[in-house]
Amino acid sequence: MKYQHSETENLKDEITHIESETRMILPGVQTLFGFQLVTVFNDRFAITLNYNEQVLHWGAIACSAVSAILVISPAAYHRLAEPHTASRRFTHFSNLWLKSSLFPLALGCVIDFFLIGIVITKNYVVSGIVSAFLFIGFITAWYIFPLLIRRKLP
């Protein structure tokens, strides 16, 4: 399969793409975070999960909170540090924050997926194995595949 030649983005286009990518990531982070918070206030949470599993869920919530902080940081930075400007510094920090937000997002999803697996199967090993495959899927799709393609680009 042949791909067309790529070109470097100008600053305005790069910022537009950062905004679009943030708009794609943020609803997922917000939704996961919201469901994680609501779960704690469900009566079944205390009955179904033991203390260690509840603490693990708290860790998953923390991962989602960190992801939210990183996804929202470009907007806060731009409004507070560089209002009314477009700079390479802004795109650099924004790219760093958005890339960094994906790992805790994946981790928060996988931890809760693991806990759901325990509730359903009552089996830590099965839940752990399936959750590990999910984590590998996230890391492959969000980090490994893009970096492999990047290495092959001219």
C-alpha positions as CSV (number, residue, x, y, z in Angstrom):
1,M,0.0,0.0,0.0
2,K,1.4,3.4,-1.0
3,Y,0.9,6.5,1.1
4,Q,1.1,10.0,0.0
5,H,4.0,12.2,1.0
6,S,3.7,13.8,4.4
7,E,4.5,17.4,5.2
8,T,5.2,19.3,8.4
9,E,2.3,21.0,10.0
10,N,2.3,24.8,10.4
11,L,1.7,26.1,13.9
12,K,-1.9,27.0,13.4
13,D,-2.8,23.5,12.0
14,E,-0.8,21.8,14.8
15,I,-2.8,23.7,17.4
16,T,-6.0,22.8,15.7
17,H,-5.1,19.1,15.7
18,I,-4.2,19.3,19.4
19,E,-7.6,20.8,20.1
20,S,-9.3,18.0,18.1
21,E,-7.3,15.2,19.7
22,T,-8.1,16.7,23.2
23,R,-11.8,16.7,22.3
24,M,-11.5,13.0,21.4
25,I,-9.7,11.9,24.5
26,L,-11.5,14.0,27.1
27,P,-15.0,12.5,26.9
28,G,-13.5,9.0,27.4
29,V,-11.6,10.1,30.5
30,Q,-14.6,12.0,31.9
31,T,-16.9,9.0,31.3
32,L,-14.6,6.5,32.9
33,F,-13.9,8.8,35.8
34,G,-17.6,9.4,36.4
35,F,-18.4,5.7,36.4
36,Q,-15.5,5.0,38.7
37,L,-16.7,7.6,41.2
38,V,-20.4,6.5,41.1
39,T,-19.4,2.8,41.7
40,V,-18.0,3.6,45.1
41,F,-21.4,4.9,46.3
42,N,-23.2,1.8,45.1
43,D,-24.2,-0.6,48.0
44,R,-22.9,-3.6,46.1
45,F,-19.3,-2.1,46.0
46,A,-18.8,-2.7,49.7
47,I,-20.4,-6.2,49.6
48,T,-18.8,-7.5,46.4
49,L,-15.2,-6.2,46.7
50,N,-13.0,-6.9,49.6
51,Y,-10.8,-4.1,51.2
52,N,-7.8,-4.7,48.9
53,E,-10.0,-4.7,45.8
54,Q,-11.6,-1.5,46.9
55,V,-8.2,0.1,47.4
56,L,-7.3,-1.2,43.9
57,H,-10.4,0.5,42.5
58,W,-9.3,3.7,44.3
59,G,-6.0,3.4,42.4
60,A,-7.9,3.1,39.2
61,I,-9.8,6.3,40.0
62,A,-6.4,8.0,40.8
63,C,-5.1,6.9,37.3
64,S,-8.2,8.4,35.7
65,A,-7.8,11.6,37.7
66,V,-4.1,11.9,36.6
67,S,-5.2,11.3,33.0
68,A,-7.9,14.1,33.3
69,I,-5.3,16.4,34.7
70,L,-3.0,15.8,31.8
71,V,-5.7,16.1,29.2
72,I,-7.0,19.4,30.6
73,S,-3.6,20.9,31.2
74,P,-3.1,22.3,27.7
75,A,-6.2,24.4,28.0
76,A,-5.2,25.7,31.4
77,Y,-1.6,26.3,30.3
78,H,-2.7,28.3,27.3
79,R,-5.2,30.4,29.2
80,L,-2.9,31.2,32.1
81,A,0.7,31.2,30.6
82,E,0.2,32.2,27.0
83,P,-3.2,33.8,26.4
84,H,-3.7,35.3,23.0
85,T,-0.6,33.6,21.5
86,A,0.2,30.5,19.5
87,S,3.7,29.1,20.2
88,R,5.8,26.0,19.7
89,R,6.2,25.9,23.4
90,F,2.5,25.4,23.8
91,T,2.4,22.6,21.2
92,H,5.4,20.9,22.8
93,F,3.8,20.9,26.3
94,S,0.4,19.9,24.9
95,N,1.9,17.0,22.9
96,L,3.7,15.8,26.0
97,W,0.7,16.1,28.2
98,L,-1.6,14.3,25.8
99,K,0.8,11.5,25.1
100,S,1.4,11.1,28.9
101,S,-2.4,11.0,29.6
102,L,-2.9,7.8,27.7
103,F,-0.9,5.5,30.0
104,P,-2.8,6.3,33.2
105,L,-6.1,6.2,31.2
106,A,-5.2,2.7,30.0
107,L,-4.1,1.6,33.5
108,G,-7.3,2.9,35.1
109,C,-9.4,1.0,32.5
110,V,-7.4,-2.2,32.9
111,I,-7.5,-2.1,36.7
112,D,-11.3,-1.8,36.7
113,F,-11.6,-4.4,34.0
114,F,-9.6,-6.7,36.2
115,L,-12.0,-6.0,39.1
116,I,-15.0,-6.6,37.0
117,G,-13.4,-9.9,35.9
118,I,-13.1,-10.9,39.5
119,V,-16.7,-10.1,40.2
120,I,-17.9,-12.1,37.2
121,T,-15.5,-15.1,37.2
122,K,-14.4,-15.2,40.9
123,N,-11.0,-16.0,39.5
124,Y,-8.0,-13.8,39.9
125,V,-5.9,-15.7,37.4
126,V,-8.4,-15.6,34.6
127,S,-9.2,-11.9,35.3
128,G,-5.5,-11.1,35.4
129,I,-4.7,-12.9,32.1
130,V,-7.5,-11.3,30.2
131,S,-6.7,-7.9,31.8
132,A,-3.0,-8.3,30.8
133,F,-4.1,-8.8,27.2
134,L,-6.3,-5.7,27.3
135,F,-3.3,-3.7,28.7
136,I,-1.1,-5.1,25.9
137,G,-3.8,-4.0,23.4
138,F,-3.9,-0.5,24.8
139,I,-0.1,-0.2,24.8
140,T,0.2,-1.6,21.3
141,A,-2.4,0.6,19.8
142,W,-1.5,3.8,21.6
143,Y,2.3,3.5,21.8
144,I,4.0,0.6,20.0
145,F,2.2,0.8,16.6
146,P,2.5,4.6,16.2
147,L,6.2,4.5,17.2
148,L,6.9,1.6,14.7
149,I,5.2,3.6,11.9
150,R,7.0,6.7,12.9
151,R,10.4,4.9,12.6
152,K,9.4,3.8,9.0
153,L,8.4,7.2,7.8
154,P,10.8,9.1,5.6
